[in-house]
Amino acid sequence: MKIHFKRTNFGAALLAVFLCMMIQLLILTGRDGGELHFESLFFFMNYLDGRNLFAQVMDPFRNDWGLYQARELSYLFDVLDTRFVAFLLKKHIVWFHSLCSLLLCGVMVFIQHYYTRKFFPKIPGMLVTLISVFFVLSMAVTGLNYFRCAKYLTATGLWGTFFAAYACCRWGNTRSRIALILSLFLMCLSDRQGFFFTAAFCGTMAVVMVWQSRCRSLLVVRRSRFVVLSAFAVMVFGIINNLYLTPALVKFLNGYEVDFAYQRDFQLSFASIRSGFLFLMGNGGNWFSSFTGDIRIASLTGSLLLGGLGIELYCRYRKCENSWLYLSLLWLCALGAMLICGSAMTARHPMIMLADVVYGTYAINFLVITLFLLTLTAAGGKERFRKVLLTLVSAGILLRMGTEYLGERFAPESQSFKGYYSGQHVLKEALRDPAFDETRYLLPHRMELFLKFYREQVLKKQ
């Protein structure tokens, strides 16, 4: 008797999630429990100090050193991560990785894989799967350190927003509209970067709606109008939440006024624009070179990708297809938004350009935008373009895996956190062995306080 399995988009998406999660777990098992970021030392003590959960979450002074950013939703997930890390440490298991971020990666892979197969059936299943693997293998995604979930939450909302907006513009059903609004709220409330991309998405869709008013039917324009108005409404709510709702909750629960200086005290300059360009290009290159240290690989693969995109759009233009203008508008708006975002981030917080920060989670949302636009371009493109894309994605995956297992590990070069990196081995030994005497070694003071807090507040509650 033969058993036949029916192929479905849902089943294929689940298999892709399983594959990507296994790859990530395989990589994490080779990292000796990860590294405890110097900021995570503070988080651990903040979120386990015995206060009310809501008071812990609504406390930007302690959770962000007073740098208020209206992203308290992400703090809730950070609390869950902290409690999971503490649970394992009670068993003397060192696991300085984010469980919430790992699960969010699974959600993102499911959204990307399921809806790509459902909405764009012309794209080969192998290419869709390789894009999923390429996404989770990016250095911006696969770090998964016990640090912050804000960027992973924002990226989840961004994936949902893109596919829900596509469904709204094409079919306009109630389910897609609800999904769009929920995704926008998740993105907007998770991080300041999420609020920025909500505004950028609203502006981009407004440009698309104006273009559609001249080329498409009134029904399509009405559907696009709903997307624009939804994004605008969520953006307005984000402003109200930032200025009034969250500050009121912080005042009520913790008794102090938030400081808006971090949001306001920065200016765009030529230096910040240059840094934003380097941030964007550096991360874009490393999606392909994967820290091989050879800029020529990044330049070659990136140039092939840009060349392929240009040729594909030119071919559509020559054949008088309207999609070339639509896609060109999206690409230009996306590149402009990412450049402005990178410039604003480097102007407000120059430390993100340090060697061990610039290729971190800040670029996850840039990668999401790029992969979704590549998917849109491939969906209506010719077979040759899909083959080029398949080759580039495969090369990126091979480079990434090669640098993880065959090449040298990425070593931070900045001196700002050098003591925290050099003391990781001693800290792990002290956490795994209660009898270990760490006083024989020179540890940063914050690590000493962390060990004291762990022994007095965590172990005694077993």
N, C-alpha and C positions, 0 to 999 in steps of 0.2 A: 504494500500500500504506500503510495507516494503522498508526501505532505507538501502542500503548496502554500507559500506565504504570499499574501497579497501586498503589493508594494503601495504604500501610502506616504503622503508628505509627513504626516505625524510620526509614523514609524521611522522614516528616514531621519527626521530631525532628532528623535530620541537616540538613534544610533550615533549621529554626529555628536550629540552632547556627551554620550558615553565615551566615545573616542577621544574627544578633546579633554574631558576630565581625567581620563586615564593618563594622557600625555602630561597634563599639568601635575598630577600627583607623582608621576614618575620623576619629573624634574625636581619637585619639592623634596622628595625623599633623598636626593643627592646633595641637599644643601645643609645637612646637619642641623636641622631645626630652624634655619634662617638666622637673621640677625635682628637684635632689638634696637630699633632706631632710637636716637637720643630723645626725640619728642615723645616716643611711646613710653619712655620711663615715667613721664608726667601723666600720660593718659591712664596708665595702669593704677597709679595711686589715686588719681581723681575719681575714677569710676568704681573703685572698691573702698571708698572711705566711709561707707555706711549711711550716706545721705539718701533722701528720697530720690527715686528714679527720675522724676520730672525735674527736681532741683539739679540733679547731675547733668541732665541733658540741656537744660536752659541756663547754661553757665559759660558763656563765651570768654569770660575773664580767665577762667582756669583751663578751659578746653582749647582756647586759641590765644592765650596770653593777652587777652583784651582786644585782639584784632577781630572785631565783630564783622561777620560776613553773612549773617542770616542763613546759616546752613545747619540749623539745629537738628533737622531730620537725620542728617548723616551721623550726628553724635549718638543717636539712638542705636544705630547699627554698630558704632564703635563700642558702645557699652556691651552689646551682645558678644562682640569679638573678645573684649577684655575678660568677660566672665568665662568664655570658653578657654582662653589661654590660662586663666587662673585655675580652672578645673583640671587641666592637664598638668600644670605645675604642682598641684597637690599630689599627683601621682609621680612626680619627679620626671615628667616627660616635657622636654623643651620643644615647643611648637610656636615659634614667633611668625606665624602666618595668619592671614585673615580668612577665617571660615566664611564670613559673609561675602567677601570679595570673590572667593572661589565659587560660592553658590550663585552669585550674580553673574559670573562668567558663564555658568551653565545656562542661566536664563537668557543671556544675550545670544549665545550660540543657538539656542532653540528658536528665538525670535528671528534671527538672521536666516537660519537654515530653512525653517518651516515656511516663512512668508516669501522668501526668494523662490523656493520651489513652487509655491502656490500662485504667486503673482507673475512670475517670469518662467514659465515652463520650457521656453526655448533654450535656456541656459543649461548646459549639460550638468547632470547630478554630480559628476566627479569634480567639476570646477567649483560648484557650490560648497562641497565638502572641503576642498582644499582652501577656499577662502575662509571657512570656519576655523580650520587648523592654523592657517596663517595669522588670523586674528588673535587667537589665544597664545600663539608663540611669540607675538611681538613683545619686545622688552618692556613696553609701556603697560602691557596687560599681565604678563606672566610673573611679575615681581611678587605680587600677593603677600607683601610683608604685613605684619601686624602694625598698621600705621593708621590710615584713614580709608573709609569706604566712599568718601564724597564723590570722587571721580568715577568710580565704578557704578554708583547709583545714577549719576548724570548720564553716563554712557548707555545704561539700560533704558533710561527715559528717552534718550536720543534715538536709539534703534527703534523703539516703539513709536516715537513721533514720526519718523520717516515713513515707516510702512503704513501706519494708520492714516497719515496725510495722503499717501498714494491711493489708498483704498477710498478715502473720502472724495478725492478728486475724480476717481474713475467710476465708483459705484454710488457713493453717497449714502450708504446704509447706516442705520442707527448704531450698530455694533462698532463700526469703524469710527464714528463720531465720539462715542463714549471712550474708546481706546485712545483716541487722539487727545482728548481733554485730560484723561488720567496720566498719560505719558508726559504731557506738557507740565502738569503739576509736579510730577516726580522729578523731572529735569530741573524745573525752576527752583524748587525748594531744597534740592540736595546740595547745591554749591553756587557760588557767585558766577563761576564759569557757566553753569547751567542756566542761570538767569540771562547771561549775555547771549548764549546761543538760542534761548527762547526769543529774545529780541531780534537776533540775526535771522532766525527762521521766519519770524513775522515779516521782516523787511523783504527777505528773499521771495516769499510767497506772494507778497504784494506786487513785486516786479513781475512775477510769473502771471499773476491775475491780470495785470495791465496788458501783457503780451497776448494772453488768451482772449481778452476782450476784442482783439482785432483779428484773431485767427480761428477762434473756436466758437461753438454754439453758446447760447445764453445759459443753458443748463450747466455746462462745464464751468462757466464763470461763477455761477451761483455756488457751486460746490467749492471752488477755490476761495470764494468770499467767506464761506463758513470757516475754512481753515485759517484764514488771515484773522478773522474776528476772534476766533477761539484763542489763537496765540496772543493776540493783543490783550484780550481779557485776562488771560493768565499772567501776562507781563505786568499789567496794572495791579493785579492781586499781589504779585511778587513785590512790587514797589510799596504797596500798603503794608504788607507783612514785614518788609525790611524796616520801614520807618516807624510803624506804630504797633502792630500786633506782637511781634517777637520782643521788642523792647518792653512792652507792657508786661508780658509773661516773665521776662527776666527780672523786672522790678518786683513783681508780685512774689516770685518764688525765691529770689536770692537777695533782694533788697538793694540793688544798685542800678545806676543808669548805664546803658551801653555807650561806648565811645565810637563815634562815626569817623574818627580821624583816618583810620586805615583805608576806608572807602573813598575818602575825599582828597587826601593829601598826596596826590601824584600828578605829574604832568607828562604828556607825551612829548618826546623830543627826537631829534635825529638819532641819538644814541640808542634810545629805547626802540625806535622803529628798526634800526639795524639789528639790535639784539633779537627783536621779534622775528625778523627774517631769518636770522641764523638758527633760532629755536625751531622755526617751521621747517627749514631745509635740512637741519641736522637730524631732526626726528624722522622726517620723510626719508632721508637717505638710510637711516639705521633700520627702518622697517624692512629694507632689502639687504643691507650689509650685515646687520645683526652684530655690531661691534667686532667686526673682523679686523678693524684697525686700518683697513685699506680703503681710503676714500674713493679710489678709482672704481671699486665694485659698486659702491652706492651710486656714484655718478653714472656708471654704465647702465645699470638696471633702471635707475630713475629716468635716464635719457631715453631708453627704449620705451618705457611706459609712456612718457610724455609724447614721444614721436608717434607711437601707436595711436594714442588718443587723437593727436592732431590729424593723422592720416584718415582715421575713421570719421571724424567730423567733416573733413574736407570731402571725402567720398560722398557723404550724405548731402553736403552742399551742392556738389556737382550733379547729383541726381534729383536736386530740387526737393529734397525731403525737409519738411518743416522741423523735424526733430533736432537737426543740427543747431538751430538757433536756440531752441529750448534747453538743450544740454549745455551749450556754450554759456548761456545765461547762468545756469546752475553752477557750473564750474567756476566761472568768474566771481559770482557772489560768494561761493564757498571759500575760494582762495582769499578773497578780500576780507571776509569775516575772520578767517583763521589768522591772517596777518595782523589784523587789528587786535584780536584777542591775545596773540603772542606778545605784541608790543605793549599792550596794557598790563599784562602780567609782569613782564620784565621791568616796566616802569614802576609798578607798585611794589614789587617784591624782587629786587635784583638777584637775590640768592638763588632763584631757580635756574640761573645760568651756570651755577657751579657744576663741576664735572659729574658729581654723584647725584644731581638733582635734575639736570636739564633733560635727561632721557628717561625720566620717571613717569608717574601716572598722569602728569599734566597733559600728555599728548594722546591719551586714550580717545578722547572725543574727536580729535583731529583725524585719527585713524578710522573711526566710525564713519565720519563724513566722507572720507576718501573711498572707503570700500563700498558704501552705498551708491555713490556716484559712479564708481566703476561697474557696479551691478546694473544700474540704469543704462549705462552706455553699452554694456555687453548684451543687454536684453534685446535691443533692436539692431544690434550690429551684425556684421557678416561673420561667417564661420572663421575666416582667417584671423579676425581680431580676437575671437574667443581663444583660438589656439595660442596667439601671442600672450594673452592674459594668463592662460593656463601655464605656459612656460615660465613666465615671470613669477607667478605665485609659487610654483614648484621650486624654482631657484631660491626664492626667499625662505621657504621652509627648510631646504637642505642646508643653506647657510646658517640659519638659526640653530638647527640641531647640531651642526658641525661645531659651532662655537660653544655650544653648551657642553658637549662631551669630548670634543677633540682639541678645541682651542683653549686659550687661556681665559680664565674667568675675568670678568670686568672688575677692575680695581679702582675705587675712587681716588682721585688725585688731590682733592682739596684738603687743606690742613685744618679746616674749621671743626671737623668731627673726627679727627684722626684718633684721638684717645678713645672714643666710643668704639671704633672699629677694632683697634688693637686689643681692647679688653673683652671682646666677645667670648673668646675661648675660656677665659677664666670665669666669666659670669655663668656660662653654660655648665661648667664643671661644678660650680657652687650650687647651682639649681638642681643638678642631677644627684649630687652626693651631699646630704646634710652635714656630713663630718668633714667636708672639704674646708681647708683653712685658706681663705682668700686674702688674709692679711699679709701673706708672704709676697703678694704682688701689689703693684701700684695700679689701682683702679681709679677712674674718674669719680669725683665725689657723688655725682648723681647715681652712679651704679651702686655705690655703697649704701646710699639711702634706699635704693630699690631693693637690695638684698635684705636690709633691715626691715622694711615694710613687708616684704614677702614672708619672712620668718615670723614676724610678730602678728601680722594681720591675716595672712593666708593660711599658713601651715597650722596655726593654732585652732583654726575653725574646721579642721578635718573631722 
